[in-house]
C-alpha cells in the first residue's frame, strides 16, 4: 500500500473559496509534532497514522 500524507490523520488540506463553496488543493500541512508544509502526494513519514477518508473521497 502506498501511504501518502493525504491519508494521514495529521495532514490538514488547504482549500480555496470558489463560487459559493470551497475546493480542496493538493497542498496542506502536517501538524505533528509541529507545522510543516506538505503536498497530498508526499510519501508518508515515520510519524504516519492512518486517518479517516475525507468527505471528498467517500
VENHUTA-V115800 format. One record per residue. RES is the residue in one small letter. PHI is phi in whole degrees, 0 to 359 (NA if undefined). PSI is psi in whole degrees, -180 to 180 (* if undefined). Layout:
# VENHUTA-V115800
RES/PHI/PSI
RES/PHI/PSI
This chain:
# VENHUTA-V115800
x/NA/131
x/272/106
x/270/132
x/231/170
x/303/-33
x/302/-29
x/260/9
x/270/142
x/289/-15
x/268/-6
x/275/130
x/244/111
x/284/145
x/267/151
x/230/156
x/235/147
x/284/130
x/223/109
x/67/-125
x/263/2
x/230/-167
x/236/145
x/242/131
x/288/143
x/258/167
x/281/-15
x/271/159
x/186/-158
x/210/157
x/262/138
x/252/8
x/235/125
x/272/-7
x/215/170
x/291/131
x/219/133
x/292/138
x/214/160
x/251/160
x/298/-30
x/265/11
x/294/133
x/301/144
x/296/145
x/267/-175
x/290/-17
x/269/7
x/304/133
x/226/131
x/299/129
x/249/175
x/282/155
x/294/144
x/285/166
x/297/-29
x/291/-31
x/272/-14
x/292/*
